[in-house]
Amino acid sequence: GLVTPDAADFASAQFDAYLRVPETATYKFYLTADDGAKFWLDDELLLSQDAPGQWQTRPVMLSDARLYHVQVMFFERTGFARCRLEWQNDQNYATRQVITSNWYYHTRQKLGGFPAEITVTSGPGPVEAFYHFDFQYNVNRLAWVAP
């Protein structure tokens, strides 16, 4: 398959996100890649491999009270392409698992007061949905979507 919209071979990809862990514990990360990859956690290079394979990090103590910057760089020469990041910990996640999207965030910035409850006292009809159309410091403006 294609690694990028135009290339199946001689291609690379980079993934950046902020990771939340489900619980404070000691974690191991596993990276499977063909042909090679690098993995950083909070700007510390934990894995760097230039050949196909599967690798694991040393145990790392992580807290559920913060987000961690995660970066994966992957490259593909020819043939089968894959890159998979998994984790396990010494508590309730003892079985190795792929890190699913619900643990990743785009930014470390916290939005204050969320989740927030919004009460609509009058409107043109029943609420189908709101969408966010303008953002200013401490102000959210929502637009009404009719059913």
Backbone as CSV, one residue per row, in Angstrom:
resi,resn,N_x,N_y,N_z,CA_x,CA_y,CA_z,C_x,C_y,C_z
1,GLY,0.817,-1.189,0.000,0.000,0.000,0.000,0.858,1.248,0.000
2,LEU,0.195,2.373,-0.119,0.870,3.658,-0.161,1.211,4.143,1.250
3,VAL,2.399,4.664,1.419,2.808,5.294,2.668,2.371,6.754,2.649
4,THR,2.502,7.391,1.487,2.045,8.759,1.262,1.040,8.692,0.110
5,PRO,0.358,9.785,-0.205,-0.582,9.743,-1.330,0.055,9.341,-2.663
6,ASP,1.390,9.486,-2.777,2.061,9.224,-4.053,3.103,8.120,-4.028
7,ALA,3.423,7.571,-2.855,4.571,6.656,-2.808,4.320,5.458,-1.899
8,ALA,4.680,4.283,-2.406,4.643,3.065,-1.609,6.049,2.678,-1.164
9,ASP,7.047,3.113,-1.901,8.442,2.808,-1.595,9.244,4.102,-1.510
10,PHE,10.371,4.022,-0.814,11.259,5.166,-0.621,10.477,6.373,-0.096
11,ALA,9.776,6.140,1.019,8.933,7.169,1.623,9.167,7.203,3.130
12,SER,8.733,8.277,3.753,8.827,8.380,5.205,7.612,9.122,5.742
13,ALA,7.380,8.975,7.039,6.270,9.647,7.700,6.699,10.018,9.109
14,GLN,6.065,11.051,9.635,6.348,11.489,10.999,5.025,11.700,11.718
15,PHE,4.974,11.277,12.986,3.786,11.401,13.823,4.181,12.156,15.089
16,ASP,3.461,13.234,15.386,3.673,14.007,16.610,2.353,14.119,17.347
17,ALA,2.378,13.895,18.644,1.166,14.023,19.449,1.555,14.163,20.910
18,TYR,0.554,14.397,21.726,0.723,14.369,23.177,-0.052,13.175,23.695
19,LEU,0.580,12.423,24.561,0.041,11.157,25.040,-0.393,11.276,26.497
20,ARG,-1.584,10.779,26.770,-2.067,10.642,28.139,-2.057,9.165,28.466
21,VAL,-1.553,8.808,29.629,-1.536,7.403,30.035,-2.752,7.131,30.923
22,PRO,-3.283,5.912,30.895,-4.498,5.609,31.650,-4.317,5.596,33.160
23,GLU,-3.078,5.374,33.604,-2.824,5.329,35.043,-1.337,5.549,35.284
24,THR,-1.024,6.032,36.467,0.372,6.184,36.843,0.964,4.794,37.032
25,ALA,2.025,4.518,36.283,2.622,3.178,36.307,3.941,3.211,35.549
26,THR,4.631,2.081,35.538,5.840,1.901,34.749,5.431,1.276,33.419
27,TYR,5.789,1.944,32.326,5.389,1.522,30.979,6.586,1.050,30.176
28,LYS,6.321,0.120,29.261,7.249,-0.235,28.189,6.519,0.060,26.884
29,PHE,7.250,0.618,25.934,6.709,0.875,24.609,7.348,-0.094,23.630
30,TYR,6.568,-0.519,22.656,7.024,-1.450,21.624,6.794,-0.801,20.270
31,LEU,7.796,-0.834,19.436,7.719,-0.254,18.106,8.031,-1.338,17.084
32,THR,7.097,-1.551,16.176,7.276,-2.491,15.074,7.337,-1.668,13.794
33,ALA,8.380,-1.845,12.999,8.519,-1.044,11.781,9.216,-1.843,10.693
34,ASP,8.821,-1.549,9.473,9.453,-2.089,8.281,9.494,-0.898,7.299
35,ASP,10.554,-0.266,7.220,11.928,-0.687,7.308,12.676,-0.143,8.524
36,GLY,12.320,0.962,9.077,13.017,1.485,10.239,12.230,2.612,10.872
37,ALA,12.590,2.953,12.127,11.844,4.000,12.828,12.640,4.521,14.015
38,LYS,12.197,5.693,14.500,12.719,6.285,15.724,11.526,6.685,16.584
39,PHE,11.726,6.623,17.908,10.654,6.940,18.857,11.214,7.816,19.966
40,TRP,10.574,8.987,20.153,10.931,9.906,21.222,9.767,10.021,22.200
41,LEU,10.094,10.153,23.468,9.119,10.457,24.515,9.653,11.666,25.260
42,ASP,8.905,12.774,25.195,9.354,14.035,25.800,10.775,14.391,25.380
43,ASP,11.036,14.341,24.098,12.319,14.728,23.501,13.488,13.818,23.867
44,GLU,13.217,12.680,24.497,14.269,11.696,24.761,14.128,10.565,23.743
45,LEU,15.165,10.337,22.972,15.151,9.266,21.988,15.234,7.926,22.717
46,LEU,14.169,7.143,22.640,14.133,5.850,23.325,14.428,4.685,22.394
47,LEU,14.111,4.830,21.105,14.385,3.768,20.137,14.852,4.382,18.828
48,SER,15.834,3.752,18.209,16.310,4.168,16.904,16.801,2.926,16.171
49,GLN,16.100,2.533,15.116,16.431,1.323,14.378,16.414,1.600,12.883
50,ASP,17.420,1.133,12.187,17.527,1.331,10.745,17.298,0.049,9.965
51,ALA,16.618,-0.911,10.566,16.326,-2.181,9.899,14.942,-2.649,10.335
52,PRO,14.279,-3.470,9.527,12.961,-3.965,9.916,13.033,-4.767,11.213
53,GLY,11.983,-4.675,12.009,11.953,-5.461,13.234,10.984,-4.926,14.255
54,GLN,11.159,-5.420,15.478,10.313,-5.049,16.598,11.218,-4.799,17.804
55,TRP,11.010,-3.656,18.503,11.883,-3.281,19.591,11.062,-2.813,20.773
56,GLN,11.661,-2.851,21.947,10.988,-2.339,23.136,11.895,-1.373,23.870
57,THR,11.275,-0.427,24.581,12.026,0.554,25.356,12.347,-0.020,26.735
58,ARG,13.210,0.650,27.433,13.417,0.350,28.847,12.141,0.760,29.588
59,PRO,11.889,0.255,30.778,10.720,0.689,31.550,10.812,2.185,31.882
60,VAL,9.680,2.887,31.742,9.615,4.324,31.981,8.436,4.605,32.906
61,MET,8.685,5.300,34.007,7.620,5.665,34.937,6.883,6.881,34.398
62,LEU,5.550,6.760,34.219,4.735,7.847,33.678,3.566,8.121,34.615
63,SER,3.169,9.381,34.675,2.076,9.821,35.545,0.831,10.130,34.724
64,ASP,-0.330,9.783,35.257,-1.583,10.118,34.576,-1.982,11.576,34.796
65,ALA,-1.164,12.340,35.503,-1.469,13.732,35.802,-0.928,14.710,34.755
66,ARG,-0.295,14.203,33.699,0.263,15.089,32.673,0.235,14.437,31.301
67,LEU,0.559,15.225,30.278,0.676,14.736,28.910,2.153,14.659,28.534
68,TYR,2.488,13.675,27.695,3.863,13.452,27.250,3.937,13.656,25.741
69,HIS,4.972,14.366,25.286,5.169,14.549,23.851,5.720,13.258,23.253
70,VAL,5.056,12.765,22.229,5.441,11.536,21.537,5.739,11.878,20.088
71,GLN,6.852,11.346,19.593,7.192,11.539,18.191,7.709,10.220,17.637
72,VAL,7.165,9.832,16.482,7.618,8.636,15.777,7.972,9.050,14.354
73,MET,9.167,8.687,13.924,9.575,8.855,12.528,9.773,7.472,11.950
74,PHE,9.268,7.270,10.752,9.263,5.954,10.128,9.712,6.107,8.682
75,PHE,10.477,5.123,8.188,10.837,5.159,6.770,10.629,3.787,6.136
76,GLU,10.363,3.821,4.852,10.098,2.625,4.058,10.982,2.661,2.820
77,ARG,11.763,1.603,2.642,12.574,1.499,1.418,11.736,0.849,0.326
78,THR,11.585,-0.461,0.400,10.778,-1.178,-0.596,10.029,-2.310,0.096
79,GLY,9.012,-2.819,-0.584,8.280,-3.969,-0.064,7.203,-3.564,0.932
80,PHE,6.966,-4.454,1.893,5.917,-4.277,2.891,6.244,-3.087,3.798
81,ALA,5.257,-2.247,4.069,5.453,-1.085,4.937,4.541,-1.197,6.157
82,ARG,5.121,-0.946,7.342,4.295,-0.919,8.554,5.024,-0.158,9.641
83,CYS,4.222,0.397,10.535,4.747,1.069,11.725,3.651,0.993,12.777
84,ARG,3.969,0.397,13.918,2.970,0.209,14.976,3.619,0.517,16.325
85,LEU,2.933,1.345,17.134,3.400,1.684,18.477,2.440,1.071,19.496
86,GLU,3.006,0.288,20.429,2.204,-0.375,21.460,2.764,-0.049,22.836
87,TRP,1.986,-0.362,23.863,2.445,-0.180,25.235,1.929,-1.273,26.137
88,GLN,2.536,-1.359,27.300,2.028,-2.170,28.393,2.584,-1.565,29.672
89,ASN,1.914,-1.840,30.798,2.439,-1.335,32.066,2.402,-2.427,33.120
90,ASP,2.861,-2.091,34.298,2.941,-3.075,35.372,1.683,-3.102,36.242
91,GLN,0.604,-2.466,35.773,-0.648,-2.427,36.535,-1.751,-3.136,35.748
92,ASN,-2.740,-2.368,35.271,-3.918,-2.927,34.596,-3.770,-3.105,33.098
93,TYR,-2.668,-2.651,32.523,-2.419,-2.816,31.094,-1.224,-3.741,30.898
94,ALA,-1.253,-4.877,31.551,-0.120,-5.809,31.536,0.037,-6.503,30.188
95,THR,-1.025,-6.565,29.395,-0.961,-7.148,28.054,-0.631,-6.044,27.060
96,ARG,0.296,-6.314,26.187,0.708,-5.350,25.168,-0.476,-4.972,24.282
97,GLN,-0.643,-3.662,24.045,-1.764,-3.169,23.250,-1.319,-2.026,22.351
98,VAL,-1.947,-1.921,21.180,-1.738,-0.759,20.314,-2.304,0.455,21.042
99,ILE,-1.595,1.569,20.997,-2.072,2.799,21.633,-3.120,3.412,20.710
100,THR,-4.365,3.418,21.158,-5.477,3.904,20.334,-5.597,5.423,20.399
101,SER,-6.348,5.983,19.471,-6.429,7.441,19.301,-6.979,8.176,20.518
102,ASN,-7.750,7.535,21.370,-8.316,8.236,22.521,-7.258,8.624,23.557
103,TRP,-6.029,8.157,23.421,-4.948,8.524,24.349,-4.074,9.648,23.800
104,TYR,-4.327,10.087,22.551,-3.507,11.118,21.919,-4.228,12.460,21.890
105,TYR,-3.442,13.545,21.990,-3.963,14.905,21.937,-3.096,15.731,20.999
106,HIS,-3.688,16.804,20.441,-2.965,17.664,19.502,-2.136,18.733,20.201
107,THR,-2.489,19.045,21.430,-1.809,20.124,22.140,-1.776,19.823,23.630
108,ARG,-0.844,20.441,24.332,-0.782,20.333,25.786,-1.672,21.354,26.473
109,GLN,-2.114,22.355,25.707,-2.884,23.444,26.283,-4.222,22.941,26.811
110,LYS,-4.491,23.246,28.069,-5.758,22.855,28.673,-6.795,23.937,28.421
111,LEU,-7.996,23.513,28.107,-9.099,24.447,27.945,-9.819,24.526,29.276
112,GLY,-9.807,25.671,29.899,-10.400,25.835,31.216,-11.911,25.698,31.191
113,GLY,-12.467,25.107,32.257,-13.911,25.028,32.407,-14.606,23.998,31.534
114,PHE,-13.887,23.048,31.004,-14.506,22.043,30.151,-14.436,20.691,30.808
115,PRO,-15.387,19.824,30.649,-16.572,20.056,29.817,-17.482,21.094,30.458
116,ALA,-18.101,21.903,29.624,-18.968,22.978,30.092,-20.415,22.647,29.749
117,GLU,-21.288,23.085,30.603,-22.721,22.910,30.336,-23.229,24.197,29.725
118,ILE,-23.998,24.078,28.645,-24.562,25.233,27.961,-26.078,25.116,28.038
119,THR,-26.713,26.170,28.507,-28.170,26.201,28.581,-28.671,27.186,27.543
120,VAL,-29.560,26.737,26.679,-30.171,27.593,25.667,-31.554,27.967,26.185
121,THR,-31.766,29.272,26.374,-33.042,29.716,26.924,-34.048,30.075,25.847
122,SER,-33.597,30.454,24.673,-34.513,30.706,23.563,-33.743,30.485,22.269
123,GLY,-34.457,30.068,21.259,-33.825,29.818,19.982,-34.884,29.639,18.919
124,PRO,-34.496,29.515,17.674,-35.466,29.405,16.578,-36.144,28.041,16.485
125,GLY,-35.761,27.081,17.312,-36.352,25.752,17.253,-35.535,24.796,18.082
126,PRO,-35.834,23.488,17.975,-35.068,22.516,18.756,-33.599,22.503,18.316
127,VAL,-32.741,22.115,19.238,-31.305,22.099,18.965,-30.943,20.833,18.203
128,GLU,-30.328,20.991,17.042,-29.760,19.859,16.316,-28.287,19.757,16.656
129,ALA,-27.606,20.892,16.585,-26.177,20.919,16.896,-25.717,22.362,16.966
130,PHE,-24.590,22.550,17.610,-23.893,23.823,17.604,-22.559,23.588,16.925
131,TYR,-22.025,24.604,16.308,-20.648,24.502,15.855,-19.903,25.758,16.275
132,HIS,-18.638,25.587,16.519,-17.775,26.654,17.000,-17.317,27.471,15.808
133,PHE,-17.650,28.775,15.768,-17.261,29.538,14.595,-16.305,30.688,14.886
134,ASP,-16.053,30.984,16.143,-15.137,32.075,16.454,-14.532,31.815,17.824
135,PHE,-13.260,32.087,17.969,-12.600,31.919,19.250,-11.802,33.164,19.568
136,GLN,-12.031,33.686,20.739,-11.232,34.775,21.276,-10.897,34.398,22.699
137,TYR,-9.948,35.076,23.284,-9.538,34.759,24.648,-10.746,34.815,25.585
138,ASN,-11.023,33.704,26.242,-12.121,33.550,27.205,-13.513,33.716,26.605
139,VAL,-13.655,33.665,25.280,-14.969,33.796,24.655,-15.123,32.698,23.613
140,ASN,-16.200,31.967,23.699,-16.552,31.001,22.658,-17.845,31.454,22.024
141,ARG,-17.882,31.532,20.716,-19.106,31.879,20.000,-19.565,30.646,19.252
142,LEU,-20.823,30.305,19.443,-21.382,29.120,18.821,-22.442,29.521,17.815
143,ALA,-22.587,28.764,16.771,-23.630,28.997,15.776,-24.677,27.901,15.894
144,TRP,-25.918,28.274,15.713,-27.056,27.376,15.820,-27.227,26.604,14.514
145,VAL,-27.442,25.309,14.598,-27.728,24.507,13.411,-29.144,23.980,13.558
146,ALA,-30.010,24.381,12.655,-31.413,23.941,12.722,-31.525,22.472,12.344
147,PRO,-32.538,21.776,12.896,-32.716,20.349,12.550,-33.094,20.151,11.100
